[in-house]
Structures are given as C-alpha cells and as structure tokens.
C-alpha cells in the first residue's frame, strides 16, 4: 500500500499528471533555449551540467549495488539459520537488517536511546554553535509564537554581544502540522533598508511525553536534529546585502552541504561526554557503546545509498528524456532494469508520489543534490581532521567566511575552493560509506 501511493488507477492516481508535468517542463526548457529541463535546472547549480551529476551518481551506484548484494547475503544467511524458510524481499529488508546489526555489532538502537534526551541534545547543538561560530543562545519569552509548545532563543555573538537573530524550536507533533523535520526562515538577513536580522526555525514531530519526563530519541533522530540545525546556522551566519541571496538561498546541490556537514559533530567525544547523558543516572554514554555505534556507521550503507540513488537517477533520466511522452510506470521499470536495481529494494520515492520532484520545481532534476552535498560534506570535514580536529578555530573561521556567511553571493565552486583550497574529491565519501576507493 505504501509504495503504490498515487499509482492505483483511481481518482488519486498521479501518472497522467506526471506525464503532463514532464511535457510542460520540456516545452519550457525548449522555449528558453535549453536541450532539456535538466540542462536548464542545472545551469545555476554547482554541478553546472546533468552530465557531471550523472557521472557522480554512476561512480557511486556500482559499489553501492555490490554492497547491497553483500547485505542481502548476510540477511539470507541469518534467515536460513533461524529456519525462516523465505527469500529476502523488500518487505523483509529492514526487519532482517536490524537482526544482522545486532548480530554483527551487538548494537540495539534501544540501548542508545536512554542517553539521547531531546533537551540535552538541544543544549549540545548550542554548545557546538558556540565553539564553531561564537554564538550564544538565551531563551526569551517576549516574542509571539504560533503554539505554546514553540520556544524561542535569542542568538548573540559571545564576544561582542551583538544580536544575530532569533531561533524558534517547534519539536512536537500536533494535528494539522506537516510531517518530518525541517528548517525554515520566517525572515532572512539583509541590509537593503538598514540591518535586518534573521528569524529561523527548526521543526520536528516528536511525540510529546508526560510532563516532567525527558523525551528520548533515536541516534537517527539526533543526527537529523544536527542536520536541520545546520540549515539554521547557515541562516544565522548570513552576512549579505540582499535577502534573496541570504542564508540557504543557494544552489539546490549546495544547500544540503552545511546541514549534512553539521551531522559530524554529534559523534564527537566533546558532545557525547557532555550531552549524551543517561536520563536516570546522568552518566555519559559509555565509550564501549560509542565504539559499537562507530563500527556500525557504514552498516547498511548499500541499502541507504541504493534506495536514495535509484530515485535520484530516475529523476534525472526523466528530465533528460526531452519532450517524448512518458508513461511514468513503464519508464521507472525500464530505467531500474537497465541500472540493475536489486530486487530486494524499492526506490525511496517511487515516481507517482515523488513529492520532491513533482510537488514543485524545487528538486526536479535535482534529487542528486543530497549525494553531491555529501561529497562536499565528507571532503570538508576532512579539513578539520587534517587540522586540529572538529573544533579547530582556524578551519571553523574559514568555513564561516567562505561557506556559511556568503549565501549565494559567489559561485559555490569558488566558495568551496576558498574554504578547502581545492575542488572536492569523491574519495572521502566512498570511505565514509565504507565502499573503499572509488
């Protein structure tokens, strides 16, 4: 039911609408003088051309598929050992994946949760922002909020006490609120009509606990929290003239870079020892458990990469197809067959419900951006590793000056070279995902 959303031949079927959207996009691209919609969309992206984006995706696709076959072998062996009498199918993957994780790394996600309290981790992200960008956060109650659960902090410079902006935190689910986790800017930084500071918000959908009880979250949720806060820091560091070029108003394949980069700080000892504290004993997460988390960090990367990348490749190929009339279902099947998609995995977003790509132009011919950003992320964190570590002040200042503060005022490739001293390399991504040398 889940993977067939929008694809059931009823009044909610999206296939005809997608065919029309693709034709209209191709027509617009032609009118504007571009070969395809993909060529038009990527002209102002960091990748510049769909061919460059495809080159990256294809470089990662083959090792990722090879890793999936290894993962399936491990799961099948475990299922056979348990006498399950089944062949691993897409609906078995996550269940057996967790069993293999426990068997291989003796890591149960529920062991980790007692150390991850939502409010302690919020203090942790504030501390990281203070170390990297010299920010201080002070809770305020004299500003309007849309709901009593929303809290607000004033952000200032620790040294000069200068007002930087406001950060809103809206962590709990409620009726009428959209799902997922995201960042948005209620107001962008600018100085067209005097100094205007930003107002940014981080939002999530945690289920509110009982009064007085700490809310415990998963490691994945904690990573997401650091990720979305990275977007907020992109807005808070903005130092430009025009609001349309401020903060996160950058190329689609660049916007996820600062946020994905921030995920690296969750696992630093400085954060874990201070803020990953057991909700009952107050003791920090044991190093033995951290070691197991670190050892399992490349676990299941075949699944994660192929599930995502299949959707990104289908997106790009749909928009490189020009003005031919496309049957979305058939195109998806043919493309996945041609790619050698493992039968045990389904695309993260099948075409009939691919909201990123068809809900607006936002990620059309641009879903590859997360992978492109992760190449930048892995390579950029290497600058800290090669320096004095994650809290190297000199590297952090280069990051602020060249990446976090400039918005879309300079070409992203030039900005990255300003920070790193060279173009990004894919090697660090391959190592991060455990795929070995590219």
C-alpha positions as CSV (number, residue, x, y, z in Angstrom):
1,X,0.0,0.0,0.0
2,X,2.8,2.4,0.9
3,X,4.9,2.0,-2.3
4,X,1.8,2.2,-4.5
5,X,0.6,5.6,-3.3
6,X,-0.7,7.6,-6.3
7,X,-0.4,4.5,-8.5
8,X,-3.7,2.6,-8.2
9,X,-5.6,3.7,-11.2
10,X,-8.2,5.6,-9.1
11,X,-9.1,9.3,-8.6
12,X,-5.8,9.7,-6.7
13,X,-3.6,8.3,-9.5
14,X,-0.8,10.7,-10.4
15,X,0.6,9.1,-13.6
16,X,-1.3,11.3,-16.1
17,X,-0.4,14.4,-14.2
18,X,3.3,13.5,-14.2
19,X,3.3,12.9,-17.9
20,X,1.8,16.3,-18.4
21,X,4.2,18.0,-16.0
22,X,7.2,16.4,-17.8
23,X,6.0,17.6,-21.2
24,X,5.4,21.1,-19.9
25,X,8.8,21.3,-18.3
26,X,10.4,20.0,-21.6
27,X,8.5,22.6,-23.6
28,X,9.5,25.4,-21.3
29,X,13.2,24.4,-21.5
30,X,13.0,24.4,-25.3
31,X,11.4,27.9,-25.3
32,X,14.2,29.1,-23.1
33,X,16.8,27.6,-25.4
34,X,17.9,24.6,-23.4
35,X,18.2,21.0,-24.6
36,X,16.2,19.6,-21.7
37,X,14.6,20.6,-18.4
38,X,17.7,19.1,-16.7
39,X,20.1,21.3,-18.6
40,X,18.0,24.4,-17.7
41,X,17.8,23.4,-14.0
42,X,21.5,22.7,-13.5
43,X,22.9,25.7,-15.3
44,X,23.0,27.6,-11.9
45,X,23.8,24.6,-9.8
46,X,27.2,23.7,-8.6
47,X,27.3,20.7,-10.9
48,X,26.6,23.0,-13.9
49,X,25.5,20.1,-16.2
50,X,23.4,17.0,-15.8
51,X,26.3,15.0,-17.3
52,X,28.5,15.9,-14.3
53,X,25.8,15.0,-11.9
54,X,25.2,11.6,-13.7
55,X,29.0,11.0,-13.6
56,X,29.0,11.3,-9.8
57,X,25.9,9.1,-9.4
58,X,27.2,6.4,-11.7
59,X,30.5,6.3,-9.8
60,X,28.7,5.6,-6.6
61,X,26.0,3.4,-7.9
62,X,28.1,0.3,-8.8
63,X,29.9,0.0,-5.4
64,X,26.6,0.6,-3.6
65,X,24.8,-2.2,-5.5
66,X,27.7,-4.5,-4.8
67,X,27.3,-3.7,-1.1
68,X,23.6,-4.5,-1.3
69,X,24.3,-7.9,-2.6
70,X,26.6,-8.5,0.4
71,X,24.0,-7.2,2.8
72,X,21.3,-9.5,1.3
73,X,23.7,-12.5,1.7
74,X,24.2,-11.7,5.4
75,X,20.4,-11.4,5.9
76,X,19.6,-14.5,3.9
77,X,22.2,-16.5,5.9
78,X,20.6,-15.3,9.2
79,X,17.1,-16.1,8.0
80,X,18.2,-19.6,6.9
81,X,19.9,-20.1,10.3
82,X,16.7,-19.2,12.1
83,X,14.7,-21.6,9.8
84,X,12.6,-18.8,8.4
85,X,12.2,-20.6,5.0
86,X,12.0,-17.4,3.0
87,X,13.9,-15.5,0.3
88,X,14.6,-11.8,1.3
89,X,12.1,-9.5,-0.3
90,X,11.8,-5.7,0.1
91,X,9.3,-6.0,3.0
92,X,11.9,-8.2,4.9
93,X,14.9,-5.8,4.5
94,X,14.5,-3.5,7.5
95,X,13.5,-6.4,9.8
96,X,16.5,-8.6,9.0
97,X,18.8,-5.6,8.7
98,X,18.2,-4.9,12.4
99,X,18.8,-8.5,13.3
100,X,22.1,-8.5,11.4
101,X,23.1,-5.2,13.0
102,X,22.6,-6.8,16.5
103,X,24.4,-10.0,15.5
104,X,27.3,-8.2,13.8
105,X,27.8,-5.2,16.1
106,X,25.8,-6.2,19.2
107,X,24.1,-2.9,18.7
108,X,20.4,-2.5,19.6
109,X,19.1,1.0,18.9
110,X,17.1,0.8,22.1
111,X,20.4,0.7,24.1
112,X,21.3,4.1,22.7
113,X,18.1,5.9,23.3
114,X,18.3,6.3,27.1
115,X,21.4,8.6,26.5
116,X,19.7,10.8,23.9
117,X,17.4,13.3,25.7
118,X,15.9,15.9,23.3
119,X,16.6,18.9,25.5
120,X,20.2,17.8,26.4
121,X,20.9,17.4,22.7
122,X,19.5,20.9,22.1
123,X,22.0,22.2,24.6
124,X,24.6,20.2,22.7
125,X,23.9,21.9,19.4
126,X,24.0,25.3,21.1
127,X,27.4,24.4,22.5
128,X,28.7,23.3,19.1
129,X,27.5,26.6,17.6
130,X,29.3,28.5,20.3
131,X,32.6,26.6,19.6
132,X,32.5,26.9,15.8
133,X,30.7,30.3,15.3
134,X,31.0,32.0,18.7
135,X,27.2,32.1,19.1
136,X,25.3,32.3,22.5
137,X,21.7,31.3,22.9
138,X,19.4,32.8,25.5
139,X,15.8,31.7,25.9
140,X,13.2,34.6,25.5
141,X,9.5,34.7,26.2
142,X,8.6,38.2,24.9
143,X,8.1,37.2,21.3
144,X,4.9,35.8,19.7
145,X,4.6,32.1,18.9
146,X,2.0,30.1,16.9
147,X,1.6,27.4,19.6
148,X,2.5,27.1,23.3
149,X,4.9,24.3,22.6
150,X,7.2,26.5,20.5
151,X,10.1,28.0,22.3
152,X,12.4,30.9,21.2
153,X,16.0,31.8,21.8
154,X,17.9,35.0,21.1
155,X,21.2,34.4,19.3
156,X,24.1,36.8,20.1
157,X,27.8,36.9,19.5
158,X,29.6,35.7,22.6
159,X,32.3,38.3,22.4
160,X,30.6,41.5,21.1
161,X,27.1,40.7,22.5
162,X,25.7,41.7,19.0
163,X,22.2,40.5,18.3
164,X,22.4,37.8,15.5
165,X,18.8,36.7,15.2
166,X,16.1,34.5,16.8
167,X,15.9,30.7,16.7
168,X,12.5,29.1,17.1
169,X,12.2,25.4,18.2
170,X,9.0,23.6,17.4
171,X,9.7,19.9,18.2
172,X,6.4,18.2,18.8
173,X,3.7,16.7,16.6
174,X,0.2,18.1,16.6
175,X,-2.9,18.0,14.4
176,X,-2.5,20.0,11.2
177,X,1.3,20.1,11.3
178,X,3.2,18.6,8.3
179,X,5.2,15.5,8.9
180,X,9.0,15.2,9.1
181,X,11.7,17.6,10.3
182,X,12.7,20.8,8.5
183,X,14.1,24.3,8.9
184,X,12.5,27.5,7.6
185,X,13.3,31.2,7.8
186,X,10.5,33.5,8.8
187,X,12.7,36.4,7.9
188,X,16.1,36.4,6.0
189,X,19.1,38.5,7.0
190,X,19.6,41.6,4.8
191,X,20.8,45.2,4.8
192,X,18.9,46.8,2.0
193,X,16.9,49.0,4.3
194,X,19.3,49.0,7.3
195,X,20.4,45.9,9.3
196,X,17.7,43.2,9.3
197,X,18.5,40.1,11.3
198,X,17.1,36.6,10.6
199,X,14.4,34.6,12.3
200,X,14.9,30.9,11.7
201,X,13.0,27.9,13.0
202,X,13.8,24.2,13.4
203,X,10.7,21.9,13.4
204,X,10.1,18.2,14.1
205,X,7.3,15.8,15.0
206,X,8.3,14.0,18.2
207,X,5.5,12.6,20.3
208,X,5.3,14.7,23.5
209,X,6.0,12.7,26.7
210,X,4.4,13.0,30.1
211,X,5.1,16.3,32.0
212,X,8.4,16.1,33.7
213,X,9.6,13.1,31.7
214,X,12.6,13.6,29.3
215,X,11.9,12.8,25.7
216,X,14.3,10.1,24.4
217,X,15.1,10.0,20.7
218,X,17.0,7.6,18.4
219,X,20.5,8.1,17.0
220,X,19.0,8.8,13.6
221,X,16.7,11.4,15.1
222,X,19.7,13.0,16.8
223,X,21.6,13.1,13.5
224,X,18.5,14.8,11.9
225,X,18.5,17.3,14.7
226,X,22.1,18.3,14.0
227,X,21.3,18.3,10.2
228,X,18.4,20.7,10.5
229,X,20.3,22.9,12.9
230,X,23.0,23.1,10.2
231,X,20.4,24.8,7.9
232,X,19.6,27.2,10.8
233,X,23.3,28.0,11.3
234,X,23.5,28.7,7.5
235,X,20.8,31.4,8.0
236,X,22.2,32.8,11.3
237,X,25.7,33.2,9.9
238,X,24.4,35.0,6.8
239,X,26.2,38.3,6.1
240,X,24.9,39.7,2.8
241,X,23.1,42.7,1.4
242,X,20.1,41.2,-0.4
243,X,17.5,38.8,1.3
244,X,17.1,36.8,-1.9
245,X,20.8,35.8,-1.7
246,X,20.9,35.2,2.1
247,X,21.5,32.0,4.1
248,X,20.1,28.9,2.5
249,X,19.0,30.7,-0.8
250,X,21.8,28.9,-2.6
251,X,22.1,26.3,-5.4
252,X,20.0,23.2,-4.8
253,X,23.0,20.9,-4.9
254,X,24.8,23.1,-2.4
255,X,22.1,23.9,0.2
256,X,22.3,20.5,1.9
257,X,26.1,20.8,2.3
258,X,26.2,22.9,5.5
259,X,23.4,20.9,7.1
260,X,24.9,17.5,6.3
261,X,28.3,18.7,7.5
262,X,26.9,19.5,11.0
263,X,25.9,15.9,11.5
264,X,29.6,15.1,12.0
265,X,29.6,16.9,15.4
266,X,27.0,14.7,17.1
267,X,29.6,11.8,17.4
268,X,32.5,14.0,18.7
269,X,33.6,13.0,22.2
270,X,33.1,16.6,23.4
271,X,29.4,16.4,22.6
272,X,28.8,12.8,23.8
273,X,30.6,13.3,27.1
274,X,28.7,16.5,28.0
275,X,25.3,16.0,26.5
276,X,24.6,12.3,25.8
277,X,23.7,11.6,29.4
278,X,21.6,8.7,30.7
279,X,18.2,10.1,31.7
280,X,18.2,8.2,35.0
281,X,21.8,8.1,36.2
282,X,23.2,11.2,34.5
283,X,26.2,9.2,33.4
284,X,27.6,9.9,29.9
285,X,27.2,7.3,27.1
286,X,29.9,4.5,27.6
287,X,32.8,4.5,25.2
288,X,32.2,0.9,24.5
289,X,28.7,1.7,23.2
290,X,30.1,4.7,21.2
291,X,32.7,2.3,19.7
292,X,29.9,0.0,18.6
293,X,28.0,2.9,17.0
294,X,31.1,4.0,15.2
295,X,31.9,0.4,14.0
296,X,28.3,0.1,12.6
297,X,28.4,3.6,10.9
298,X,29.0,2.0,7.5
299,X,26.5,-0.7,8.2
300,X,23.6,-0.9,5.7
301,X,25.1,1.8,3.5
302,X,24.4,-0.3,0.4
303,X,20.6,-0.1,1.2
304,X,20.7,3.6,2.2
305,X,22.6,4.6,-0.9
306,X,20.7,2.4,-3.5
307,X,17.3,3.3,-2.1
308,X,18.1,7.0,-2.4
309,X,20.2,6.9,-5.5
310,X,17.7,4.9,-7.6
311,X,15.2,7.7,-7.1
312,X,17.8,10.4,-8.0
313,X,18.8,8.5,-11.2
314,X,15.2,8.1,-12.3
315,X,14.5,11.8,-11.6
316,X,17.5,12.8,-13.7
317,X,16.7,10.4,-16.5
318,X,13.0,11.6,-16.6
319,X,14.2,15.1,-17.1
320,X,16.9,14.2,-19.7
321,X,14.3,12.5,-21.8
322,X,13.2,15.7,-23.5
323,X,9.7,16.1,-24.9
324,X,8.9,12.4,-25.5
325,X,5.6,11.4,-24.0
326,X,6.4,9.3,-20.9
327,X,4.5,6.6,-19.2
328,X,5.9,7.1,-15.6
329,X,5.4,3.5,-14.5
330,X,7.0,2.0,-17.6
331,X,9.8,4.5,-17.6
332,X,10.6,3.7,-14.0
333,X,10.6,-0.1,-14.6
334,X,12.8,0.2,-17.7
335,X,15.3,2.5,-16.0
336,X,15.6,0.4,-12.9
337,X,16.1,-2.8,-15.0
338,X,18.8,-1.0,-17.1
339,X,20.5,0.1,-13.9
340,X,20.5,-3.4,-12.4
341,X,18.3,-2.3,-9.4
342,X,18.5,-5.1,-6.7
343,X,15.1,-6.8,-6.5
344,X,15.2,-6.6,-2.6
345,X,15.0,-2.8,-2.6
346,X,12.3,-0.3,-3.7
347,X,13.1,3.3,-4.6
348,X,12.9,5.7,-1.7
349,X,10.3,7.7,-3.6
350,X,8.5,6.0,-6.4
351,X,7.6,8.3,-9.3
352,X,3.8,8.6,-8.6
353,X,4.4,10.0,-5.2
354,X,7.8,11.7,-5.7
355,X,6.8,15.0,-4.0
356,X,10.3,16.5,-4.0
357,X,10.3,16.3,-7.8
358,X,6.6,16.8,-8.8
359,X,5.2,18.9,-5.9
360,X,7.1,21.8,-7.3
361,X,10.2,22.5,-9.4
362,X,12.3,22.5,-6.2
363,X,14.2,19.3,-6.6
364,X,13.3,18.4,-10.2
365,X,16.4,17.1,-11.9
366,X,18.0,17.9,-8.6
367,X,17.4,15.0,-6.2
368,X,21.0,14.1,-6.8
369,X,21.8,17.1,-4.6
370,X,21.9,15.1,-1.4
371,X,24.7,12.9,-2.8
372,X,26.6,15.9,-4.3
373,X,26.3,17.7,-0.9
374,X,27.6,14.6,0.9
375,X,30.7,14.6,-1.3
376,X,31.3,18.1,-0.2
377,X,30.4,17.2,3.4
378,X,32.9,14.3,3.7
379,X,35.6,16.2,1.9
380,X,35.0,19.4,4.1
381,X,35.1,17.5,7.4
382,X,38.5,16.2,6.2
383,X,39.8,19.8,6.6
384,X,39.0,19.6,10.3
385,X,40.5,16.1,10.6
386,X,43.7,17.2,8.8
387,X,43.8,20.3,11.2
388,X,43.5,20.2,15.0
389,X,40.2,18.3,15.0
390,X,36.5,19.1,14.8
391,X,36.8,22.3,16.9
392,X,39.8,23.8,15.1
393,X,39.1,27.5,15.3
394,X,41.1,28.4,12.2
395,X,39.2,25.9,10.0
396,X,35.9,26.9,11.5
397,X,36.6,30.6,10.6
398,X,37.4,29.6,7.0
399,X,34.1,27.7,7.0
400,X,32.2,30.7,8.3
401,X,33.9,33.1,5.9
402,X,33.7,31.1,2.7
403,X,30.6,28.9,3.2
404,X,28.2,29.9,6.0
405,X,28.2,33.7,5.7
406,X,28.2,34.3,1.9
407,X,24.8,32.9,0.9
408,X,24.5,33.0,-2.9
409,X,26.7,36.0,-3.5
410,X,29.6,34.0,-5.0
411,X,29.8,30.8,-7.2
412,X,29.6,27.8,-4.9
413,X,32.6,26.1,-6.6
414,X,34.7,29.2,-5.9
415,X,33.4,29.4,-2.3
416,X,34.3,25.8,-1.7
417,X,37.8,26.3,-3.1
418,X,38.1,29.4,-0.8
419,X,37.5,27.1,2.1
420,X,39.3,23.9,1.1
421,X,42.0,25.3,-1.2
422,X,40.9,22.9,-3.9
423,X,37.9,21.2,-5.6
424,X,36.2,18.4,-3.6
425,X,37.2,14.8,-4.1
426,X,34.8,11.8,-4.0
427,X,37.3,9.6,-2.1
428,X,36.2,10.8,1.4
429,X,32.5,9.9,0.5
430,X,33.5,6.4,-0.5
431,X,35.4,5.9,2.7
432,X,32.6,7.4,4.8
433,X,30.1,4.9,3.3
434,X,32.5,2.0,3.5
435,X,32.8,1.5,-0.2
436,X,36.6,1.6,-0.4
437,X,38.5,3.6,-3.0
438,X,36.4,4.9,-5.9
